[in-house]
Amino acid sequence: MHAPLTRRRFAGLTAASLAGFALPAFAAAPKPAARDLRIKRLKVTPIALPDPPILAASGCHGPYFLRTIVELETDDGITGIGETQGDERVVQELEQCRKLVEGRSAFAYRSFAAPMRDLRTSVYAGIEMACLDAVGRATGRRVCELLGGPVREEVEFAAYLFYRYAADDPRVFADTHLVDRRGKGDQALDRWGEVRTPEAMAEMAWQFHQRWGFRVMKLKAGVLEPEVELRTLQLMNERFGGKAPLRIDPNGRWSVNTAIRIGRELDELPLEYYEDPVQGLRAMADVRHQTGLRLATNSCVTRWHHLLDALAVKPIDVLLADLYWFGGIAGVQSLGVAAENVGWGLSYHSNNHAGVTMAAMIHTGAITPQLTYAGDTHYVWLADGADIIQGSNLPIRGGKMKVPAAPGLGVQLDPDKLARAHETWRKSGMRRRDDATTMRRFEPGWKPTLL
């Protein structure tokens, strides 16, 4: 008979799980010889990359999304790279970490976590990523090999479908943050056009399938009236002949009554899971109980300490992992073990990101056996050639992405692209995301009220 899962016992299991992943990280790696990867410089570069006017419950994306690139230069001439969130506070906290990491070995990245415990989790995750990249480059090993070896060489992702305005809508150009040369027609950021009807979304879903081979379709909802979004899923299902697994994510913008009403209609579709229709653990549990649907979240369980309450309330069946929230790449590995033992499926959360994060997500998916649901990724919304890595954007074929073959994360920064992205950050003046203000440019008086 199993002992009851008390908070103390759960904390102990979590610590043991994390420690277990720390031990084998470099056990099979070649001896570092004269290289000890002593970090001599932490370089922090905030960037702004182009973003189309895609819509969510929070409003409309502005002309750029913000990220931060981390570079760790070592005495051995090897530089590891990482990427993390880009709001001003993260940038400031990364700068504070200089005294914590300079003079230390990149091999000792797990020891950095304790001194950074009062900072945002995304700060440690970005530095961990850069350390792992440096170690991989030094040992000739891919990150996935450093952390136990891949269980899959290709990682599946879902089509992440947003309602949106056209990239060359005149209201886009009215944004004073816009500093690049994007224009109209052939000069527009992209050619998807406006997608604000069920018919247009069903067509875009089909085009995503044709272009990238996505098998799973996820609709970002909480934008139009709930019945219209239900109709959107129904038309998508018709377009795919009932063969495409579907997801819908209203981002907590629906009331419990709305979520239950729509949920009972969703039962007739090939719904893989119902993501965050409402806000809060108890409201989610109510919808799950009343509809019998599989519920998922990236909102009400986003940190380790949320897990115990979730186990008591039972609001979900699927958890969306995020390496910036759960302690980096190794933290997501541990989350996989925890999820498996409590009976949850595991998928992957995404926000706007560049190719360094994309590579890290692929490695994470490759080494986490429990990540069996196709993950989210915004990467398709990053215009071709707009990434800050060398070469083209990382390819998606058949809805999957291969683990990069080169050591470390397997991607290289392009110095010119990085410099341009940093200059855009500097000139645009954007320092945080503000979807509501952008939305009111399109719809004056708009408020994120419950539907």
WOKAZI-V493984 format. One record per residue. N is the residue number from 1. PHI is phi as a letter, one per 30 degrees, with the letter a starting at -180 (none if undefined). PSI is psi as a letter, one per 20 degrees, with the letter a starting at -180 (* if undefined). Layout:
n = <N/N>
phi = <PHI/PHI>
psi = <PSI/PSI>
//
This chain:
n = <1/2/3/4/5/6/7/8/9/10/11/12/13/14/15/16/17/18/19/20/21/22/23/24/25/26/27/28/29/30/31/32/33/34/35/36/37/38/39/40/41/42/43/44/45/46/47/48/49/50/51/52/53/54/55/56/57/58/59/60/61/62/63/64/65/66/67/68/69/70/71/72/73/74/75/76/77/78/79/80/81/82/83/84/85/86/87/88/89/90/91/92/93/94/95/96/97/98/99/100/101/102/103/104/105/106/107/108/109/110/111/112/113/114/115/116/117/118/119/120/121/122/123/124/125/126/127/128/129/130/131/132/133/134/135/136/137/138/139/140/141/142/143/144/145/146/147/148/149/150/151/152/153/154/155/156/157/158/159/160/161/162/163/164/165/166/167/168/169/170/171/172/173/174/175/176/177/178/179/180/181/182/183/184/185/186/187/188/189/190/191/192/193/194/195/196/197/198/199/200/201/202/203/204/205/206/207/208/209/210/211/212/213/214/215/216/217/218/219/220/221/222/223/224/225/226/227/228/229/230/231/232/233/234/235/236/237/238/239/240/241/242/243/244/245/246/247/248/249/250/251/252/253/254/255/256/257/258/259/260/261/262/263/264/265/266/267/268/269/270/271/272/273/274/275/276/277/278/279/280/281/282/283/284/285/286/287/288/289/290/291/292/293/294/295/296/297/298/299/300/301/302/303/304/305/306/307/308/309/310/311/312/313/314/315/316/317/318/319/320/321/322/323/324/325/326/327/328/329/330/331/332/333/334/335/336/337/338/339/340/341/342/343/344/345/346/347/348/349/350/351/352/353/354/355/356/357/358/359/360/361/362/363/364/365/366/367/368/369/370/371/372/373/374/375/376/377/378/379/380/381/382/383/384/385/386/387/388/389/390/391/392/393/394/395/396/397/398/399/400/401/402/403/404/405/406/407/408/409/410/411/412/413/414/415/416/417/418/419/420/421/422/423/424/425/426/427/428/429/430/431/432/433/434/435/436/437/438/439/440/441/442/443/444/445/446/447/448/449/450/451>
phi = <none/d/d/d/d/d/d/d/d/d/d/d/d/d/d/d/d/d/d/d/d/d/d/d/e/b/d/c/d/d/d/d/h/d/d/c/h/d/d/c/a/c/c/c/b/d/b/b/c/d/b/d/d/d/c/b/d/d/k/b/d/d/d/b/c/c/b/b/c/c/b/c/d/c/d/d/i/c/c/c/c/b/b/a/d/b/d/e/d/d/e/d/d/d/d/d/d/e/d/d/c/d/j/c/d/d/d/c/d/d/d/d/d/d/d/c/d/d/c/d/d/d/d/d/e/d/d/e/e/d/d/d/d/d/d/d/d/d/c/i/c/d/e/d/d/d/c/j/j/d/c/a/c/b/c/d/b/c/d/c/c/c/d/a/c/d/d/c/e/e/d/d/d/d/d/d/d/d/b/c/c/d/b/c/h/d/c/d/e/a/c/d/i/d/b/b/b/e/d/d/d/d/d/d/e/d/d/d/d/d/d/c/i/d/c/c/c/c/c/d/c/i/c/c/d/e/d/d/d/d/d/e/d/d/d/d/d/d/d/c/i/i/c/c/d/c/b/b/b/d/h/i/c/c/d/d/d/d/d/d/d/d/e/d/d/d/e/d/c/d/d/d/a/c/c/h/d/b/c/j/d/d/d/d/d/d/d/d/d/d/c/i/d/d/c/b/b/b/b/c/b/b/b/e/d/d/d/d/d/d/d/d/d/i/c/b/c/b/c/c/d/b/d/d/c/c/j/i/d/d/d/d/e/d/d/d/d/d/d/d/d/c/i/c/d/b/b/b/d/b/b/e/a/c/d/d/d/e/d/d/d/d/d/d/d/d/c/c/e/d/d/c/d/e/d/d/a/d/e/d/d/d/e/e/i/c/d/c/c/d/i/d/e/e/d/b/b/i/i/b/b/d/d/e/d/d/d/i/d/j/b/b/d/c/e/d/d/d/d/d/d/d/d/d/e/d/d/d/i/d/b/a/d/b/d/d/d/d/d/d/d/d/b/e/i/d/b/d/d/d/c>
psi = <p/q/q/q/n/r/g/g/h/g/h/g/g/g/g/h/g/g/h/h/h/h/g/i/g/j/h/i/q/q/p/j/c/i/p/j/l/p/p/i/p/p/p/p/o/q/q/p/q/q/p/r/m/q/q/a/h/i/c/p/q/a/i/q/q/p/r/p/p/p/p/o/p/r/i/j/j/p/p/q/q/r/q/a/r/j/r/h/h/g/g/g/h/g/h/h/i/g/i/h/h/p/i/r/p/h/h/k/h/h/i/i/g/g/i/j/h/i/r/q/h/h/g/g/g/h/g/g/g/h/g/h/g/g/g/g/h/h/i/k/q/q/g/h/h/h/k/i/q/q/i/q/i/p/p/q/q/q/p/o/p/p/q/r/r/q/h/k/p/h/i/g/i/i/p/i/i/p/i/a/j/q/b/r/c/i/j/q/h/r/k/h/a/p/n/k/q/h/g/h/g/h/g/h/g/h/h/g/g/h/g/i/j/p/h/p/p/p/p/o/b/k/g/a/q/h/h/h/h/g/h/g/h/g/h/g/g/g/h/j/k/j/i/p/p/q/q/p/n/j/k/j/i/q/r/g/g/g/h/g/g/h/h/h/h/h/h/i/r/m/p/g/r/o/p/l/h/r/p/q/g/h/h/g/h/g/g/g/g/h/h/j/q/p/q/r/q/j/g/i/n/j/r/g/i/i/h/g/h/h/h/h/h/m/i/r/h/p/p/o/q/p/i/i/h/k/k/a/g/h/h/h/g/h/h/g/g/g/g/h/i/j/j/q/r/p/a/p/q/q/r/p/r/a/h/g/h/g/g/h/h/g/g/g/h/h/j/n/h/i/m/i/q/p/r/q/p/i/h/h/i/o/q/p/i/i/r/j/r/q/a/r/q/p/q/p/p/k/j/q/p/q/p/q/h/r/r/b/h/j/q/q/q/o/h/g/g/g/g/g/h/h/h/g/g/g/h/h/j/p/i/r/p/m/h/g/g/g/h/i/h/g/n/p/j/p/q/m/q/q/*>
//
